[in-house]
Every structure is written in structure tokens, then in C-alpha cells.
Amino acid sequence: MTDNVTPTPREAFEILLAGNQRFVAGSPEHPNQDAARRAELAPGQSPFAVLFGCSDSRLAAEIIFDRGLGDLFVVRTAGHVMGPEVLGSVEYGVSVLGCPLVVVLGHDSCGAVAATRAAVEGGATGDGFVRDVIERVTPSVLAARAAGHAEDADFIDEHVRCSVDLLLDRSRALADAVAAGRAAVVGLAYRLTDGTARLVTARGLDQAGTAAA
């Protein structure tokens, strides 16, 4: 953002999608990436969105959404699994920094989801703390299987939906912000081959508070 006016949740979402469309088209503007922006942000930050996504190296948020310094408050873990640190970070972005939008970003060919599917189907649980990641993705995989899904995209979408639900179930601060119309939570699925970010689910995206899916 280039001014001090906080966008509505819908406006923030449209800004994010516009940047993704520029990235997909191969015409990025690379906004807010110069020395002037760096100096402007030194006293403080006011990002317009919290981006909670997978740690996959192909999902660099500021690149795929064509944004710059101070635009996105980024939290990333393998398979976008969450614990107290993630919840606290998201709440900080919304409650302290005033972000009107929280994005859960999943993607196709996700290693965490693939490993969890293998564990559920074959019993291999992974080593070390990778096992913890698999355990946290397991409910999403089980839900997708119960719904009769077989395609990778369906498992990714289910995991994104489960992550959005879990954020709102576990964070009273976030749920209250959505209920009051101060913030929205959306789930996106990113396609590696063409760079598109597709809407999977949304809570509170419109000012009236109605959900889109």
C-alpha cells in the first residue's frame, strides 16, 4: 500500500488478486521495493494482509502476488500447519497491525499433503518432527478421503478449508474480527505451473459478513 488508508477486506482481497494476475501475465510492477519505500517503513509497518502459507520455496508471497516491502505480514510453515506460534502471529497481524485480510495459501504438489496421504494409506509416519507435520495434516486428508476425493487438487482444497476453519475455531480474536466485519479470512490454492491463485473458501469477505465459497 502507498498510503495510510486501511482497505476493506474486499478491497484488500482485490489488491492481492490484481497482483497475482500481473504475475501470471508476466507483467509485474514490483511495487514498494525501492529505497524510498524502505525509508518510509523504518518507523513502523501497516501491511494490508496476513499471508499464512506453505513454506514451499515456490510460494514466495511477495513475488506471486507482486507486492513489496510492508505489504504482507507473512507466516509460513510446511503444509501451512499451525500451532500457538502461528496463531499468535496471525492474531498479531490482525489485532495489532490492523490487517483486514488473512489468507491461507495452499498449493498443488504439496509435499506435506503427499507425505500425509502416504502415511494414511501405507502407515509410514515420517521421522523426527516431520511426523508432527503429518499428524497435523492428517485430519484434512481423512476428511478428503471420507468425501470420496481422489485427485490432488481435491485434497489440497480440503486442507485449505480445514486450515481456515481451524484458524477461526482456535482464535477468538480472529473470529471476533471477522464477525465484526473488520477482517476476512480466505483460502487460496496456488497452481505451480501457471502461477494462478484460485479462491477455495472465504469467511467475511463482504462487508455484510456473508461467506463466499
Residue pairs with C-beta under 8 A, 6 or more apart in sequence:
1 7
1 15
1 32
1 46
1 47
1 48
1 70
1 71
2 31
2 32
4 46
6 46
6 48
6 98
6 100
7 15
7 48
7 100
8 100
8 207
9 100
9 101
9 181
9 182
9 183
9 184
9 204
9 205
9 206
9 207
10 184
10 205
10 206
10 207
11 100
12 48
12 49
12 99
12 100
12 101
12 184
13 101
13 184
13 186
13 202
13 205
15 48
16 49
16 65
16 67
16 101
16 103
16 197
17 197
19 28
19 65
19 66
19 67
20 64
20 65
20 66
20 195
20 196
20 197
22 28
22 29
22 66
23 63
23 64
23 65
23 66
23 195
24 194
24 195
24 196
28 63
28 66
29 66
30 66
30 68
31 66
31 67
31 68
31 71
32 67
32 68
32 69
32 70
32 71
33 68
33 69
37 68
37 69
37 70
38 69
40 70
41 69
41 70
45 70
45 73
45 97
46 70
46 97
46 98
47 70
47 71
47 72
47 73
47 93
47 97
47 99
48 71
48 72
48 99
48 100
48 101
49 71
49 72
49 73
49 99
49 100
49 101
49 102
49 103
50 72
50 73
50 74
50 75
50 89
50 90
50 93
50 94
50 99
50 101
50 102
50 103
51 61
51 65
51 72
51 73
51 74
51 75
51 76
51 103
51 105
52 75
52 76
52 80
52 82
52 86
52 90
52 102
52 103
52 104
52 105
52 163
52 167
53 59
53 61
53 74
53 75
53 76
53 80
53 103
53 104
53 105
53 106
53 107
54 76
54 77
54 78
54 79
54 80
54 105
54 106
54 107
54 110
54 112
55 76
55 77
55 78
56 78
56 107
56 110
56 111
58 107
58 192
59 76
59 105
59 107
59 190
61 67
61 72
61 74
61 76
61 105
62 68
62 71
62 72
62 74
64 190
64 195
64 197
65 72
65 197
73 89
73 92
73 93
73 97
73 99
75 86
75 89
75 90
75 93
77 86
77 133
78 111
78 112
78 133
79 110
79 111
79 112
79 113
79 116
79 133
79 136
79 137
79 159
80 104
80 105
80 106
80 159
80 160
80 163
81 112
81 132
81 133
81 136
81 137
82 136
82 163
82 166
82 167
82 170
87 167
87 170
87 171
90 102
90 167
90 171
90 174
91 171
91 173
91 174
93 99
93 102
94 102
94 173
94 174
94 177
94 182
94 183
95 173
95 177
99 183
100 182
100 183
100 184
101 183
101 184
101 185
101 186
102 167
102 174
102 183
102 184
102 185
102 186
103 185
103 186
103 187
103 188
104 160
104 163
104 164
104 167
104 185
104 186
104 187
104 188
105 160
105 187
105 188
105 190
105 197
106 113
106 156
106 157
106 159
106 160
106 163
106 187
106 188
106 189
106 190
106 200
107 156
107 189
107 190
107 191
107 192
108 152
108 153
108 156
108 189
108 190
108 191
108 192
109 152
109 192
110 156
110 159
112 133
112 134
112 137
113 137
113 140
113 141
113 152
113 155
113 156
113 159
115 126
115 130
115 133
115 134
115 137
116 133
116 134
116 137
116 138
116 140
116 141
117 141
117 155
118 124
119 125
119 126
119 134
119 138
120 138
120 141
120 142
120 145
125 131
125 134
125 135
126 133
126 134
137 159
139 162
140 155
140 158
140 159
140 161
140 162
140 163
141 155
141 158
141 159
143 158
143 162
144 154
144 155
144 158
144 159
147 154
147 158
149 155
149 158
153 189
156 189
157 189
157 200
160 187
160 188
160 189
160 200
160 201
161 187
161 200
161 201
163 187
164 185
164 186
164 187
164 201
164 203
167 174
167 185
168 174
168 175
168 178
168 185
168 203
169 175
174 183
174 185
177 183
178 184
178 185
178 203
178 204
178 209
179 204
179 209
181 204
181 207
181 208
181 209
183 204
184 202
184 203
184 204
184 205
184 206
185 202
185 203
185 204
186 199
186 201
186 202
186 203
186 205
187 199
187 200
187 201
187 202
188 197
188 198
188 199
188 200
189 197
189 198
189 200
190 196
190 197
190 198
191 197
191 198
199 212
200 213
201 211
201 212
201 213
202 211
202 212
202 213
203 211
204 211
205 211
205 212
206 212
